[in-house]
Each structure stands twice: as C-alpha cells, then as structure tokens.
Amino acid sequence: QGHRWARDINGATTAQVLRDCLRLWLLLRSVVLQPSQPDHFVWKWSSNGSYSASATYKAFFNGASQLAGAKELWAVRAPPRVKLFFWYVLHRRLWTSERRARHGLQNSDVCALCDQAPETCRHLILGCVFSRAVWVALLHPIHLLVLAPDSEADIAEWWLQQRRRLDGASRTLIDSLLLLIAWSLWKERNNRTFGRPTSSVHSVVQAVIREGQDWVLGGFTPVGEIAQVWSQDSA
C-alpha cells in the first residue's frame, strides 16, 4: 500500500535499475489490492498460468528460429558421434577447406575429393563428382537411384524433400543412409587432407558397406536390409 515496495529497493542505482523500477511503478499504478483475497502466482509462460518444468524449458526458446532437419536428425537410428557430426553439417560448421581458407588457416579452398570446386559442406556431400559417384553406386543396387543428388543443393532442404517422396518405413532407411554416406565421405576427405592413402570410388563404397554392417551389429537396424543387398551385389 502507498508504494511502500519502493523502500525495499537497494543496490546500485544504475540507469538500467532506475528504468526497471520506473517500469514496475507504471505497471503497479493500475493494481488495486484486495485484502480479503489471498496472493497467488501466475506463470505467464504456460497456457493455464501454472508453473511446469516443460513450460519453463520451452520459454528458453521463445522467439528462436528452428534449424531445418534438426527434429528429424535426433530421431535417426545412427551412432551418436555420427549424429553429432551431421549436426555440424546442418549448421555448416565442419572445418572444410573453404572454411579453413576463409579463416586464414590454409591457402587453398579446393575440394579434397574432386579438386574442382571450393569444399563446402553441401559440395562435399551432394555436389562433388566423386561423392555423386558414391551415391549412385550405393543407390543403384537398392533401386533408389531416383534419390541420387543431381545438384549442389542445401543439404537440409534436399534431405527433407527426399523424405517427402517416401513412405514412413523408407524414410527411416534414407535417414540412416544419408548419415552413413556423409560420414564415410567425410572420413575419406580427412584421409586425403592429412596425407593418408586415398581411395577410389569403389573402395569408398566398400567402406560404406562395411560401416553399415558394423552399424547393424551395433543395433542400428534400418541399414540391415540394404547392407545385405550391397554385400550380395559386391560379391
């Protein structure tokens, strides 16, 4: 009553503090206390006014923009380290040659796989001629050649567009397949970047098949059927 709350203000009277106090005073001018009514708290971040941990967590992201493909990524059946790797892909935060050159860490930004264009995330996984050859070699035996990348598109947009062309069961397959191929291409890129022996398209395809078999043994079953088809085709 009588704005007695202002007497309890303490601490540094900075411009920010004074502005907050003035704003609070303007808000309280229209408040009329009812002595017969008990006090109660209202949590504005939930629809019913009641506090909940989930509503508080969602409030942290109020006004934030959503990363395309993030929701789908965390549902993919793949090893955690591969999902973390692809999280960096979606954020375009891999230390590709293009990014390293942009930060002055190396002189050339050329792709380590094709030596024809700047090595960005989208080029490395979808646009590089070497990468496309790997995609075609792996998609052809399972009759999904229509999904092979044909341009250097945004990775998240391309992935989500391809998913919409498939049914639910096939989406689970293409999700794991994308991460498996992208992960294998990144490892081959690193081999070449750090002076290790380079591999041909056929050798990378075989490495993808072996990696897929290891995923199946680890419990990541969506690639099980195609891994079997790949093994028969390569035999």
Salt bridges, closest charged atoms under 4 A:
GLU98 OE2 - ARG102 NE 3.06
GLU119 OE1 - ARG189 NE 2.91
GLU152 OE1 - HIS123 ND1 3.09
ASP154 OD1 - ARG92 NH2 2.65
ASP154 OD1 - ARG122 NH2 3.54
ASP175 OD1 - ARG163 NE 2.81
GLU188 OE2 - ARG192 NE 2.81
GLU211 OE1 - LYS187 NZ 2.88
